[in-house]
Amino acid sequence: MGNRERLTIMLTGLMMLFCSMAPQAAIKELDHIVALVNDDIIAKSELDSQTRELLAQLEQKQTNLPPMRIIQQQVLERMITKRLQLQAARRLGLSVDDATVTKAIANIAQTNRISLLQLRETLEADGINFALFREQLREDILINRLKQKEVINRIVITEQDIENFLAREVGTSRQRSAVRLYHILIATPEGASPEDVQEAKERAQSVHTQLVEGADFSELAIGHSDGRQALEGGDLGWIEMSRIPSLFTGIIDEMEVESISEPIRNASGYHIVKLAEVKGGNKLIINQTHARHILVNTNEIVSDNEARQRLETLRERIIGGDSFEALARSHSDDKASAIKGGDLGWTSPGDLVSQFEEQMDALDIGAISQPFKTPFGWHIVQPLERRQHDNTEEAMKNRARLEIQKQKSEEAIELWLRRLRDEAYVEVLLEELETP
């Protein structure tokens, strides 16, 4: 079936539905269709609503605006991308229940330190329909689940990736812990021809020239960028140095604040970045505790009361002069530490469950706690030493895998979205646009 046949059938169906809902005299002009997205449509009224929201945001930021047609094209492209993701989620049978949405709204209210009623009143005061806000939040959660399933869970991180990450970190300037970047992407399609690549290169060079001559970066990003943050003026926000995409790492290290990179090419197209601000690097000094403990598990045979009583007896024996190490070896159910006399070694904040850390941190050196319960069972703990420790290198190693995951995810999601777009049937029907 041809594109126009498809459009005709869809329009006819819509008209029939509209006519069945109201008398002929009450029929108003049918809303314009501005895009076909597979078997779905985007109406002009939807585009106008989204554009008005964006314009309000840009006006608050006092951003210089490109022509209205360019803004609407960018908004429409974002709507198409979102519609494609929602369609993909439905095909996979993904959904988000009401309880999940309600919990997410509660988290938003809690983060802003307001009640649910205050959140609703605030939204409505800003002209945001609460029911619509709730459904948009549902869609955002659904899209995040889709990305997790289709992209993030498929990412493989090798030991060589981690080694390369750490080697790169050693070479990164310690004077910068985070940077704020602005970004413009001039995209090339998947499987781009040499002509496509050359056209994108020329566009990127043209944009770069305008930037060097003093053009506003945000304005050009809104008007020309194919990146996901185009409508935010290309603002990527603050990014830790460890999270800088590998494509930009060496370049960012050499850039000064307010400087703009030359166009950088990768599989997505040509990228231009601006270094807007930097934050200085600091050492991570943490308080560590060296402690030992004895654990008694509860089960069908050992009750909470029995576990507590056993530990009370062991505590009295230790206070009376018996060896903590010997009693831990013979009585502790934590086999990993029991063979070391209950020794947990040096622990950092977050290494242990919160109930255990609270008890341990409240004790003086050498004191032995009363029996207490955690999800693992009942314990007594004795702190042996405390120190301040420079945890900078350890922290880098601990988060290396997480940061590599984030970097690869961002790159993979960008390519996945492009592929989703390339494989879809999309027809844009914008001819004459009106101010929303």
ZIUR-V376502 format. One record per residue. N is the residue number from 0. PSI is psi in degrees with one decimal (NA if undefined). Layout:
N_PSI, N_PSI
This chain:
0_131.6, 1_164.8, 2_-44.9, 3_-37.3, 4_-43.5, 5_-45.2, 6_-42.0, 7_-45.7, 8_-42.2, 9_-44.2, 10_-40.1, 11_-44.4, 12_-42.9, 13_-42.2, 14_-40.9, 15_-41.9, 16_-42.9, 17_-42.5, 18_-31.5, 19_-14.8, 20_-11.2, 21_152.2, 22_155.8, 23_-38.0, 24_-22.7, 25_-1.6, 26_127.7, 27_172.0, 28_131.9, 29_135.4, 30_137.3, 31_145.3, 32_125.7, 33_-13.7, 34_142.6, 35_129.9, 36_96.5, 37_-118.6, 38_16.9, 39_166.7, 40_156.8, 41_123.9, 42_156.7, 43_-36.8, 44_-36.9, 45_-44.3, 46_-42.4, 47_-42.2, 48_-46.0, 49_-37.5, 50_-41.3, 51_-41.6, 52_-43.9, 53_-44.0, 54_-38.6, 55_-40.6, 56_-43.6, 57_-35.2, 58_-36.6, 59_-33.2, 60_-2.8, 61_43.5, 62_136.0, 63_128.9, 64_139.5, 65_178.5, 66_149.6, 67_-37.0, 68_-39.8, 69_-41.2, 70_-45.5, 71_-36.1, 72_-40.7, 73_-44.1, 74_-43.5, 75_-40.6, 76_-38.7, 77_-40.4, 78_-39.3, 79_-45.4, 80_-43.2, 81_-42.4, 82_-40.5, 83_-38.3, 84_-41.4, 85_-37.8, 86_-42.2, 87_-39.1, 88_-42.1, 89_-39.7, 90_-32.6, 91_-1.1, 92_18.6, 93_148.9, 94_167.1, 95_120.7, 96_167.5, 97_-36.0, 98_-38.1, 99_-41.5, 100_-43.9, 101_-42.3, 102_-40.0, 103_-41.3, 104_-41.0, 105_-38.4, 106_-38.0, 107_-44.8, 108_-43.5, 109_-41.4, 110_-36.6, 111_3.3, 112_44.7, 113_163.8, 114_167.6, 115_-38.4, 116_-42.1, 117_-37.2, 118_-45.5, 119_-43.8, 120_-38.8, 121_-45.1, 122_-46.2, 123_-32.1, 124_-28.7, 125_7.6, 126_18.8, 127_118.7, 128_126.1, 129_-40.3, 130_-40.1, 131_-40.6, 132_-42.6, 133_-42.5, 134_-35.7, 135_-37.7, 136_-39.7, 137_-43.2, 138_-39.3, 139_-42.3, 140_-41.0, 141_-42.6, 142_-38.9, 143_-39.9, 144_-39.3, 145_-46.7, 146_-39.5, 147_-44.9, 148_-45.5, 149_-22.6, 150_-62.3, 151_-43.3, 152_-13.3, 153_-2.7, 154_132.4, 155_129.8, 156_122.0, 157_166.1, 158_-32.8, 159_-35.4, 160_-44.7, 161_-42.7, 162_-43.3, 163_-39.4, 164_-48.8, 165_-37.8, 166_-38.6, 167_-38.4, 168_-39.1, 169_-34.0, 170_-8.4, 171_141.4, 172_129.0, 173_-7.6, 174_-10.9, 175_122.6, 176_-26.6, 177_155.6, 178_153.7, 179_122.1, 180_148.1, 181_147.7, 182_138.0, 183_130.9, 184_124.1, 185_103.3, 186_152.2, 187_142.8, 188_159.3, 189_135.1, 190_36.2, 191_140.5, 192_163.9, 193_-33.9, 194_-40.9, 195_-44.1, 196_-42.1, 197_-39.8, 198_-44.4, 199_-39.4, 200_-43.1, 201_-38.9, 202_-42.6, 203_-40.9, 204_-36.7, 205_-44.9, 206_-42.8, 207_-42.3, 208_-44.0, 209_-39.4, 210_-44.4, 211_-33.2, 212_1.1, 213_5.5, 214_151.8, 215_124.8, 216_-45.4, 217_-39.8, 218_-43.8, 219_-33.5, 220_-44.6, 221_-39.3, 222_-24.8, 223_-20.4, 224_143.1, 225_6.4, 226_161.7, 227_-21.0, 228_19.1, 229_-45.3, 230_-7.2, 231_17.3, 232_17.6, 233_7.3, 234_114.6, 235_-5.9, 236_-168.3, 237_133.4, 238_128.5, 239_147.9, 240_-33.2, 241_-14.9, 242_0.1, 243_128.2, 244_139.8, 245_-28.1, 246_-32.1, 247_-11.5, 248_-60.5, 249_-33.8, 250_-45.4, 251_-37.9, 252_-31.4, 253_-9.0, 254_149.8, 255_160.9, 256_136.7, 257_-1.5, 258_159.1, 259_133.9, 260_159.6, 261_159.0, 262_132.7, 263_128.5, 264_139.7, 265_-164.4, 266_-25.3, 267_-24.7, 268_-145.6, 269_129.6, 270_141.7, 271_128.7, 272_147.7, 273_130.2, 274_105.7, 275_-44.8, 276_160.8, 277_154.3, 278_140.0, 279_150.9, 280_145.8, 281_149.7, 282_149.7, 283_101.6, 284_125.2, 285_158.4, 286_122.8, 287_153.6, 288_133.9, 289_118.4, 290_167.7, 291_157.5, 292_167.5, 293_132.3, 294_136.1, 295_119.0, 296_150.3, 297_148.2, 298_-161.1, 299_-24.4, 300_-42.1, 301_114.7, 302_169.1, 303_-43.2, 304_-40.5, 305_-41.4, 306_-44.6, 307_-43.6, 308_-40.0, 309_-41.8, 310_-34.3, 311_-41.1, 312_-45.1, 313_-39.2, 314_-44.1, 315_-37.9, 316_-40.0, 317_-44.4, 318_-32.9, 319_-5.5, 320_-7.2, 321_155.0, 322_124.3, 323_-45.8, 324_-44.6, 325_-40.7, 326_-35.0, 327_-42.0, 328_-36.6, 329_-18.2, 330_-19.7, 331_136.4, 332_-3.2, 333_89.5, 334_-31.9, 335_-41.0, 336_-22.8, 337_-41.0, 338_-14.4, 339_22.7, 340_27.1, 341_3.6, 342_124.8, 343_-4.7, 344_-165.8, 345_126.3, 346_145.9, 347_159.9, 348_130.1, 349_-13.4, 350_-32.1, 351_161.7, 352_152.1, 353_-39.0, 354_-38.0, 355_-45.3, 356_-39.0, 357_-43.5, 358_-46.3, 359_-44.1, 360_-22.9, 361_-9.3, 362_149.1, 363_158.7, 364_130.2, 365_-17.2, 366_153.2, 367_128.2, 368_160.8, 369_157.5, 370_138.3, 371_160.1, 372_141.8, 373_177.4, 374_-17.3, 375_-14.8, 376_-152.8, 377_142.1, 378_159.7, 379_145.3, 380_148.1, 381_113.9, 382_134.2, 383_-36.9, 384_157.2, 385_151.5, 386_159.9, 387_131.9, 388_134.4, 389_103.1, 390_17.0, 391_-51.8, 392_-41.5, 393_-39.9, 394_-39.4, 395_-42.3, 396_-40.8, 397_-34.1, 398_0.6, 399_-49.7, 400_-40.6, 401_-42.5, 402_-36.7, 403_-40.5, 404_-44.0, 405_-45.0, 406_-49.3, 407_-34.4, 408_-45.0, 409_-43.8, 410_-42.6, 411_-38.5, 412_-40.6, 413_-46.2, 414_-37.5, 415_-41.8, 416_-39.9, 417_-41.0, 418_-40.1, 419_-41.1, 420_-43.5, 421_-31.6, 422_-6.2, 423_161.3, 424_109.8, 425_127.4, 426_118.7, 427_129.2, 428_28.9, 429_126.3, 430_-70.5, 431_122.7, 432_143.3, 433_154.4, 434_127.2, 435_NA
